[in-house]
Amino acid sequence: MNPVFRAASESATDMWVMGAMTAVFLAFFIGWTLWAWWPSNRQQMVDAARIPLDDDGE
């Protein structure tokens, strides 16, 4: 068997791990995005966005 085909078949057996990790990271990203855009977090995000613009003499 061609070594390239052998390597491809060996890596293809573990692709379910990559698919599961992609699903986990996608779910985490969607959750994080929803949390950031949730209306109850609006003031916290506005305050965080103003930090670089605040000049409090430090």
DRENZA-774702 format. One record per residue: residue in three letters; x, y, z of N, C-alpha, C in turn. Coordinates in Angstrom, 3 decimals. Last residue first. Layout:
{atom 'ALA',{X,Y,Z},{X,Y,Z},{X,Y,Z}},
...
END
This chain:
{atom 'GLU',{-4.043,58.700,35.725},{-3.058,57.715,36.163},{-1.895,57.615,35.193}},
{atom 'GLY',{-6.131,60.383,35.034},{-4.911,60.959,35.586},{-3.882,59.943,36.041}},
{atom 'ASP',{-8.249,59.235,33.751},{-8.439,59.534,35.174},{-7.129,59.968,35.831}},
{atom 'ASP',{-9.755,59.040,30.993},{-8.524,59.682,31.422},{-8.693,60.103,32.866}},
{atom 'ASP',{-11.085,56.571,28.972},{-11.164,57.239,30.260},{-9.785,57.785,30.640}},
{atom 'LEU',{-10.660,55.079,26.732},{-10.943,56.506,26.549},{-10.995,57.284,27.854}},
{atom 'PRO',{-10.395,52.423,27.463},{-9.251,53.102,26.834},{-9.437,54.611,26.706}},
{atom 'ILE',{-13.077,52.032,28.642},{-11.853,51.996,29.449},{-10.673,52.690,28.749}},
{atom 'ARG',{-15.344,51.777,27.110},{-14.888,53.131,27.417},{-13.571,53.159,28.189}},
{atom 'ALA',{-15.911,49.094,27.003},{-15.489,49.747,25.765},{-14.930,51.142,26.028}},
{atom 'ALA',{-16.817,48.644,29.583},{-15.553,48.041,29.162},{-15.024,48.701,27.889}},
{atom 'ASP',{-19.276,50.020,29.481},{-18.233,50.441,30.422},{-16.866,49.896,30.010}},
{atom 'VAL',{-20.582,48.454,27.579},{-20.345,49.875,27.304},{-19.240,50.392,28.219}},
{atom 'MET',{-20.722,46.015,28.953},{-19.950,46.095,27.708},{-19.638,47.551,27.345}},
{atom 'GLN',{-22.391,46.760,31.082},{-21.058,46.226,31.367},{-20.163,46.317,30.117}},
{atom 'GLN',{-24.718,47.419,29.695},{-23.983,48.459,30.418},{-22.563,48.006,30.749}},
{atom 'ARG',{-25.464,44.845,28.595},{-25.156,46.005,27.761},{-24.323,47.047,28.501}},
{atom 'ASN',{-26.356,42.598,29.793},{-24.907,42.843,29.856},{-24.503,44.107,29.109}},
{atom 'SER',{-29.041,42.376,29.234},{-28.669,42.674,30.620},{-27.173,42.939,30.781}},
{atom 'PRO',{-29.117,41.637,26.483},{-29.441,43.004,26.903},{-29.022,43.332,28.342}},
{atom 'TRP',{-26.376,39.855,25.119},{-27.573,39.802,25.961},{-27.869,41.192,26.513}},
{atom 'TRP',{-24.023,39.764,23.747},{-25.080,40.579,23.168},{-26.361,40.564,23.992}},
{atom 'ALA',{-22.490,37.999,25.283},{-21.996,39.362,25.050},{-23.099,40.283,24.537}},
{atom 'TRP',{-24.017,35.646,25.167},{-23.794,36.301,26.457},{-23.374,37.760,26.246}},
{atom 'LEU',{-23.798,35.072,22.429},{-25.114,35.379,23.016},{-24.964,36.091,24.352}},
{atom 'THR',{-21.027,34.567,22.320},{-21.614,35.660,21.548},{-22.976,36.056,22.107}},
{atom 'TRP',{-20.849,32.307,23.952},{-20.115,33.512,24.325},{-20.691,34.731,23.594}},
{atom 'GLY',{-22.402,30.496,22.454},{-22.774,30.863,23.819},{-22.122,32.156,24.261}},
{atom 'ILE',{-20.863,30.369,20.103},{-22.243,30.847,20.039},{-22.720,31.280,21.427}},
{atom 'PHE',{-18.473,29.304,21.163},{-18.479,30.603,20.493},{-19.886,31.188,20.436}},
{atom 'PHE',{-19.354,26.802,22.126},{-18.761,27.778,23.041},{-18.810,29.184,22.434}},
{atom 'ALA',{-20.168,25.611,19.726},{-21.155,25.842,20.784},{-20.641,26.882,21.783}},
{atom 'LEU',{-17.661,25.506,18.451},{-18.755,26.267,17.848},{-19.822,26.586,18.896}},
{atom 'PHE',{-16.266,23.790,20.156},{-15.826,25.178,20.011},{-16.898,26.054,19.379}},
{atom 'VAL',{-17.805,21.432,19.760},{-17.657,22.021,21.100},{-17.252,23.491,20.992}},
{atom 'ALA',{-17.463,20.965,17.014},{-18.807,21.195,17.548},{-18.739,21.862,18.922}},
{atom 'THR',{-14.704,20.541,16.956},{-15.276,21.648,16.198},{-16.660,21.990,16.723}},
{atom 'MET',{-14.545,18.218,18.484},{-13.931,19.446,18.989},{-14.459,20.670,18.252}},
{atom 'ALA',{-15.873,16.440,16.761},{-16.424,16.714,18.090},{-15.841,18.003,18.664}},
{atom 'GLY',{-14.121,16.456,14.566},{-15.501,16.902,14.412},{-16.139,17.253,15.739}},
{atom 'MET',{-11.826,15.382,15.736},{-11.788,16.742,15.205},{-13.199,17.298,15.011}},
{atom 'VAL',{-12.832,12.852,16.318},{-12.348,13.708,17.406},{-12.324,15.160,16.937}},
{atom 'TRP',{-13.357,11.829,13.846},{-14.508,12.078,14.716},{-14.092,12.970,15.887}},
{atom 'MET',{-10.891,11.291,12.712},{-11.568,12.533,12.342},{-12.786,12.821,13.207}},
{atom 'ASP',{-9.475,8.990,12.987},{-9.560,9.876,14.152},{-10.276,11.189,13.848}},
{atom 'THR',{-9.441,7.802,10.541},{-10.132,7.091,11.620},{-10.295,7.970,12.850}},
{atom 'ALA',{-7.863,9.398,8.962},{-9.308,9.464,8.769},{-10.062,8.754,9.878}},
{atom 'SER',{-5.284,8.673,9.549},{-5.763,9.946,10.080},{-7.279,10.057,9.945}},
{atom 'GLU',{-5.140,6.222,8.201},{-4.940,6.269,9.655},{-5.476,7.567,10.247}},
{atom 'SER',{-5.515,7.008,5.559},{-6.512,6.132,6.185},{-6.371,6.119,7.702}},
{atom 'ALA',{-3.221,8.584,5.166},{-4.547,9.187,5.045},{-5.607,8.321,5.714}},
{atom 'ALA',{-1.218,6.684,5.445},{-1.290,7.811,6.394},{-2.667,8.464,6.349}},
{atom 'ARG',{-1.840,5.091,3.213},{-1.855,4.509,4.558},{-1.977,5.622,5.613}},
{atom 'PHE',{-1.428,6.859,1.119},{-2.776,6.341,1.350},{-2.904,5.740,2.742}},
{atom 'VAL',{1.326,7.185,1.434},{0.447,8.353,1.521},{-0.984,7.909,1.815}},
{atom 'PRO',{2.379,4.633,1.001},{2.483,5.253,2.329},{1.573,6.470,2.495}},
{atom 'ASN',{0.460,2.222,-0.725},{1.156,3.492,-0.821},{1.209,4.140,0.567}},
{atom 'MET',{0.851,-1.187,0.000},{0.000,0.000,0.000},{0.889,1.241,0.000}},
END
